[in-house]
């Protein structure tokens, strides 16, 4: 089941061959290590360029959005099993 979050988070990652790959998310007081990046998408929201990442960490799927204008990361949704 998806849970809408919509909170700012901090993301650490690496650039490889000119592309960013998230490796850790700091959400609240917890750090989540990214096990796998499952999807990357570029989109525009009212003229604002965003890059969306779907990642797996701790057995859950997280959807992150990076606002390219403000350089702010937002945790959009979390998929919890059960």
C-alpha atoms as one frame of an Amber mdcrd trajectory, in Angstrom:
protein
   0.000   0.000   0.000   1.310   3.481  -0.880   1.556   6.120   1.812   1.879
   9.740   0.686   4.677  11.511   2.585   5.608  14.847   0.920   8.498  15.668
   3.305  11.891  17.199   2.592  14.781  14.752   2.972  18.543  14.771   2.549
  20.053  12.491  -0.074  23.672  11.386  -0.493  24.869   9.687  -3.629  27.486
   9.389  -6.322  27.939  10.556  -9.874  28.942   7.824 -12.286  29.398   8.527
 -15.984  27.609  11.870 -15.607  24.527  10.445 -13.854  23.548  10.801 -10.195
  22.666   7.692  -8.201  21.234   8.033  -4.669  22.952   5.878  -2.030  21.478
   7.071   1.302  18.413   8.985   2.469  18.193  10.877   5.753  14.519  11.052
   6.715  13.767  12.327  10.185  16.375  10.816  12.470  16.919   7.685  10.369
  19.308   6.869   7.566  18.123   4.515   4.828  20.743   2.819   2.647  19.568
   2.452  -0.948  19.631  -1.195  -2.022  18.560  -0.549  -5.616  17.463   2.286
  -7.900  14.499   0.840  -9.803  13.391   3.790 -11.964  14.489   7.313 -12.955
  12.229   9.793 -14.730  12.458  13.444 -15.804   9.288  15.543 -15.689   8.035
  19.099 -15.526   5.584  20.298 -12.908   4.255  23.721 -13.879   7.463  24.486
 -15.734   9.683  23.269 -12.876  12.085  20.521 -13.960  12.142  17.547 -11.596
  13.858  14.190 -11.600  12.002  11.362  -9.892  13.703   8.267  -8.496  12.101
   5.048  -7.302  14.408   3.211  -4.941  14.349   0.171  -2.700  15.605   0.314
   0.886  14.828  -1.872   3.903  12.395  -3.919   1.807  10.218  -0.924   0.911
   9.925   1.197  -2.224  10.423   4.968  -1.919   9.675   7.638  -4.518  11.972
  10.671  -4.354  11.688  13.918  -6.314  14.611  16.275  -6.917  13.578  19.842
  -7.804  16.260  21.008 -10.224  15.482  24.707  -9.646  15.654  24.724  -5.835
  17.861  21.605  -5.478  15.507  20.278  -2.792  14.790  16.575  -2.334  11.281
  15.460  -1.361  10.164  12.009  -0.278   6.880  11.705  -2.158   5.632   8.200
  -1.309   6.538   4.966   0.414   5.222   1.528  -0.556   4.789  -0.736   2.475
   4.034  -4.421   2.123   1.054  -5.608   4.094
